[in-house]
Amino acid sequence: MPNIPFSATSLLACTVAGFFLSYLWYTPLFGKAWANEMGFDPSEQPPTPKLIKSLLLTVLSVLLISLVLANNMVVWTPSTWGIAGQDLPLYAQALQAGIFTWLGFFLPPLFQAVAWQKHSWKLFAINAGYYLTLLLVQSFITMYLR
């Protein structure tokens, strides 16, 4: 049976970092371009109840991503299964976890959004870049705070 540790500190740090990354990515960095691609008026502010709901759902989403990513990272580590001497360096484990999770679980739905929901390649690039950055930030935090 594998030993799967849980780090509340890592989970909290990943959630906070993910929330602030989301804010930075979709507000000052790419907010206007993202809003234009989504068909929103970038100068229009959502009503307060809708904004609060969106912020809470963002916290929940980055929390869930953090939790599942951390669990997968531990499970993919050979020492978890009692195999000594086979673990990659921490930075390599973080890169591998972030990139492969992005390739397998985040890019395919984004490709389908271009294919079936008429999303533009520009919107694809904004969202794909966000998820790759989020996963890399969270995987490095997870590796070094576990």
Buried (B, 14 or more C-beta within 10 A) or exposed (E): EEEEEEBEEBBBBBBBBBBEBBBBBBEEBBBEBBBBBEEEEEEEEEEEEEEEEEEEEBBEBBBEBBBEBBEBBBEBBEEBEEEEEEBEEBEEBBBBBBBBBBEEBBBEEBEEBEEEEEBEEEBBBBBBEBBBBBBBBBBBBBBEBB
